[in-house]
Amino acid sequence: MLAKQYLICSGKGGVGKSTLSVCLARALCRRGKRVLLVDCDKGFRTLDLLTGLGGEAVYDWQDVLLARCAPQDAVLKTPDGMLGLLVPPANPDAEPDAEDFFAMLSSLVPEYDFCFLDAPAGASEWVRTLARGVENALLVATPDAVSVRAAANTAQSICDGVSVPEMRLLINRFDADAVRSGECYSADRVITETCVRLLGAVPEDVHLSKLAAGKKPARQTEAALDRIAGRLLGEEIPFREKKIKSTLF
């Protein structure tokens, strides 16, 4: 059975997309699933640092496409083998052929249950190319006006393509108290403005910004990620409604 492939995208940078990619992959690994992370941000690799696999990289996925190494030789793995990582080329101008890129992934995904393509922020032609090659996408946004507008534009751009992935929404840095005080959008407003169905929300957590330094998410954050992982696995996990309307996890 081939891995379920997801494009992880966002409207703007700085919303925690790559961090959530790693944390959600780890949540799935804790449930016994094997996950392949593919850093697709050419010239700006980050997942190697966030996973702690940065010191082991010899090849990147461009080396595979240029036949400098076998696909399996470019995959970095955690000691237990549950999490794999493909890093991007250092050259931001590298333009891989889409057919070759997805053929490379096809040779690797049989070993995994999930494959996450961590895309650059925005809706560049490269991001749209990636979107055309997958059936699923996760749109990451923080509940503020700038991020939500950018996320809505990205969702519309991706969904205007010929091949449209099924898209779900991940709200990051959600703060119920900030919703009450009017400092950030409610979950319902983010859903309405992006026109994307909610998969889950991850609470504000200062530990996530220090993931590359070895910090672990807070217990509440890990619980939220575990619920999201369960939904990806098809489990019927209800959203948790807080004391005020539309504060959903």
Disulfide bonds with the S-S distance in Angstrom:
none
